[in-house]
Amino acid sequence: MITKEKAMKTCAEILKKARKQSGMSQSNFIKHYKLNIKQGTYSRWENGTYKIPAYVLLRIGAIQPVDLSDGGEK
């Protein structure tokens, strides 16, 4: 089972990798994706200090939405 700390760290790594691959600074990344947060908050997300809201990972394309209307069963 994954721990809360491990999940936060993994999300932080995904966010940081996405930003670095884009070649943008934290400030530019925030503006580009219209995150409407302060740079300090973003920095804490990348460091794993604050939880990253799921909408952020969706907005930057780090995760894809899943249709659960069928209960997830095939």
C-alpha positions as CSV (number, residue, x, y, z in Angstrom):
1,M,0.0,0.0,0.0
2,I,1.2,3.5,-0.9
3,T,1.6,5.9,2.0
4,K,0.4,9.5,2.0
5,E,3.9,10.7,2.1
6,K,5.0,8.6,-0.9
7,A,2.0,9.7,-2.9
8,M,2.8,13.4,-2.2
9,K,6.4,12.9,-3.1
10,T,5.5,11.1,-6.4
11,C,3.0,13.9,-7.3
12,A,5.7,16.5,-6.5
13,E,8.2,14.7,-8.7
14,I,5.7,14.5,-11.6
15,L,4.9,18.2,-11.3
16,K,8.6,19.2,-11.2
17,K,9.4,17.0,-14.1
18,A,6.6,18.5,-16.2
19,R,7.7,22.0,-15.5
20,K,11.4,21.3,-16.2
21,Q,10.5,19.5,-19.5
22,S,8.6,22.6,-20.5
23,G,11.6,24.7,-19.9
24,M,9.6,27.2,-17.9
25,S,10.3,28.9,-14.6
26,Q,7.9,28.3,-11.8
27,S,6.4,31.7,-12.4
28,N,5.9,31.1,-16.1
29,F,4.5,27.6,-15.5
30,I,1.9,29.1,-13.1
31,K,0.9,31.7,-15.6
32,H,0.8,29.3,-18.6
33,Y,-1.5,26.9,-16.9
34,K,-3.5,29.6,-15.2
35,L,-3.1,28.0,-11.7
36,N,-3.9,31.3,-9.9
37,I,-1.6,30.6,-7.0
38,K,1.5,32.3,-5.5
39,Q,4.9,31.1,-6.5
40,G,5.6,30.1,-2.9
41,T,2.6,27.7,-3.0
42,Y,3.9,26.2,-6.2
43,S,7.4,25.7,-4.7
44,R,5.9,23.9,-1.8
45,W,4.0,21.6,-4.2
46,E,7.2,20.8,-6.0
47,N,9.0,20.1,-2.7
48,G,6.2,17.9,-1.5
49,T,5.4,20.1,1.5
50,Y,1.9,20.9,0.3
51,K,-0.6,18.5,-1.3
52,I,-1.1,19.1,-5.0
53,P,-4.8,19.3,-5.9
54,A,-5.9,16.8,-8.5
55,Y,-7.1,19.6,-10.8
56,V,-3.5,20.8,-11.1
57,L,-2.3,17.5,-12.3
58,L,-5.2,17.2,-14.7
59,R,-4.7,20.8,-16.0
60,I,-1.0,20.2,-16.9
61,G,-1.8,16.8,-18.5
62,A,0.2,14.8,-15.9
63,I,-2.8,12.6,-15.4
64,Q,-5.8,11.8,-17.6
65,P,-9.5,11.9,-16.5
66,V,-11.1,8.5,-16.2
67,D,-14.8,7.8,-16.9
68,L,-16.2,6.0,-13.9
69,S,-19.8,6.1,-14.9
70,D,-19.8,2.4,-15.6
71,G,-18.3,1.6,-12.2
72,G,-14.9,1.0,-13.7
73,E,-15.9,-2.5,-14.9
74,K,-15.5,-3.9,-18.4
